[in-house]
Amino acid sequence: MATSAAFSSLKLTVFFSLVFVAALGSSSSFDELFEPSWALDHVMYEGELLKLKLDNFSGAGFGSKSKYMFGKTTVQIKLVGGDSAGTVTAFYMSSDGPNHNEFDFEFLGNTTGEPYLVQTNIYVNGVGNREQRLNLWFDPTTDFHSYSILWNQRQVVFLVDETPIRVYTNKEKQGVPFPKDQPMGVYSSIWNADDWATQGGRVKTDWSHAPFIASYKGFEIDSCEALTSSPPGENTRRCSSIEGRKYWWDEPMMSELSVHQSHQLMWVHAKHLVYDYCADSARFPAVPPECERR
């Protein structure tokens, strides 16, 4: 019995060591990993900080220089403060083409004093409509917080300060498509979306508060860099732990949340989830197949 308990303790220690190493990553400078993608005059550099500006002329955005298969990407963001109603700051991964895959963080601006909402969405083979919304348990405008996307062949996990807020599990055996065959770039942007972002579009952007600034630091991509000219499926194969290659994201303990992480996710959903497409019977009279518990 003592030997079994010691072995269980050792497994737990190894698991959390791997999670810590994966979470720690290694920060890179913006220029090492990314480049501005539009409105270069609205992208500002202040030492180690990058800032994106939105005014009534334009928003701005940046994207990674490479595309990736699996792994984890993290950025630290300080969101627009004050009255940010109508604005959206996004951090996301996406592949190319009409049948693209995409993992979205969208931070929906608010009127002063209202909680900031974060919307997550997942596109698979060009189909989205998988929104969840929650209010954050802290003020994301007063300091930097980390936002991460963990992606392997078993799950996609959205994390805020290493706390999981959403998991999309591979249910291919039940006939549900899962994003695992398209390399994805990493992107962020800020833009005006006052037709829907705040209270369903009822509250519009107040341009007297412009410019709206989102600040970034702590850029980390711990992933397998994809080859752009590879045939379909080749990047999936070469970025998987086969033929003597070992990747941390393929370790068995990374195939699902730990018990502690599962408890964190339950807490987030119990206390902070305000919308889940899985429970929206008006939009989806038939429960989406990935939402069914099996």
Summary of the structure (lengths in Angstrom):
residues: 294
radius of gyration: 19.5
end to end distance: 33.0
largest distance: 68.4
contacts: 865
relative contact order: 0.21
helix: 24%
strand: 36%
